[in-house]
Amino acid sequence: MTRTLFVVWVLGLSASAQAALPGDAATGKKLHDANCVKCHDAGVYTRQDRQIKSVAALKEQLGSCSHAAQVILTDEEQQHIVKYLNEQYYKFK
């Protein structure tokens, strides 16, 4: 019984940590697919030596990428993309 409660607690922490990040992952995926894959594929997120080590770094990189690609994203759109990337690849808390 105790083990079951622990598993439920851990799963709840994981879900609440991801839920705490603002944005909508489904919308973020659509924005990502429409804008980000023009320059790179998902391999940049999954490579062993990836440079992004925090949500703050992810947000900063998104800003750099959108500037380089000359894509204008609102703050809300950026939140959606960060939420998607974090849930799909990074899993930062």
C-alpha positions as CSV (number, residue, x, y, z in Angstrom):
1,M,0.0,0.0,0.0
2,T,2.8,2.5,0.9
3,R,4.5,1.8,-2.4
4,T,1.3,2.5,-4.3
5,L,0.9,5.9,-2.5
6,F,4.5,6.8,-3.3
7,V,4.1,6.0,-7.0
8,V,0.9,8.2,-7.1
9,W,2.7,11.0,-5.3
10,V,5.7,10.9,-7.7
11,L,3.4,10.9,-10.7
12,G,1.5,13.8,-9.2
13,L,4.7,15.8,-8.7
14,S,5.7,15.2,-12.3
15,A,2.3,16.2,-13.7
16,S,2.1,19.3,-11.4
17,A,5.6,20.4,-12.4
18,Q,4.8,20.3,-16.1
19,A,1.4,21.9,-15.5
20,A,3.0,24.7,-13.6
21,L,4.8,25.9,-16.8
22,P,2.4,28.2,-18.6
23,G,1.2,27.4,-22.1
24,D,-0.5,24.7,-24.1
25,A,1.7,21.9,-25.4
26,A,-0.7,21.0,-28.3
27,T,-0.6,24.6,-29.5
28,G,3.2,24.6,-29.0
29,K,3.6,21.6,-31.2
30,K,1.7,23.2,-34.0
31,L,3.8,26.4,-33.7
32,H,7.0,24.3,-33.5
33,D,6.1,22.3,-36.6
34,A,5.2,25.4,-38.5
35,N,8.4,27.4,-37.5
36,C,11.2,25.4,-36.0
37,V,11.6,22.4,-38.3
38,K,12.5,24.7,-41.1
39,C,16.0,25.0,-39.6
40,H,16.4,21.7,-37.7
41,D,14.8,18.4,-36.8
42,A,14.2,16.9,-33.4
43,G,17.7,15.6,-33.2
44,V,18.8,18.9,-31.8
45,Y,16.7,18.2,-28.7
46,T,17.8,14.6,-28.2
47,R,21.5,14.6,-28.9
48,Q,23.9,13.6,-26.1
49,D,25.7,16.9,-26.0
50,R,22.7,19.2,-26.1
51,Q,23.4,22.6,-24.7
52,I,20.0,23.4,-23.1
53,K,20.1,22.5,-19.4
54,S,17.1,24.5,-17.9
55,V,13.8,26.1,-18.8
56,A,15.5,29.5,-18.7
57,A,18.1,28.3,-21.2
58,L,15.3,26.9,-23.4
59,K,13.5,30.2,-23.4
60,E,16.7,32.0,-24.3
61,Q,17.5,29.6,-27.1
62,L,14.0,30.0,-28.5
63,G,14.4,33.7,-28.6
64,S,17.8,33.3,-30.4
65,C,16.3,30.9,-32.9
66,S,13.3,33.0,-33.7
67,H,15.5,36.0,-34.2
68,A,17.8,34.1,-36.5
69,A,14.9,32.6,-38.5
70,Q,13.2,36.0,-38.6
71,V,10.1,34.6,-37.0
72,I,8.1,36.8,-34.8
73,L,6.4,35.0,-31.9
74,T,4.3,36.6,-29.2
75,D,5.2,35.9,-25.6
76,E,2.2,33.5,-25.4
77,E,3.3,31.6,-28.5
78,Q,6.8,31.3,-27.0
79,Q,5.2,29.9,-23.8
80,H,3.3,27.3,-25.9
81,I,6.5,26.2,-27.7
82,V,8.5,26.0,-24.4
83,K,5.8,24.0,-22.8
84,Y,5.7,21.6,-25.8
85,L,9.5,21.2,-26.0
86,N,9.8,20.7,-22.2
87,E,7.0,18.0,-22.1
88,Q,8.2,16.3,-25.2
89,Y,12.0,16.3,-24.8
90,Y,13.5,18.1,-21.9
91,K,11.3,17.3,-18.9
92,F,12.7,20.1,-16.7
93,K,11.0,20.7,-13.4
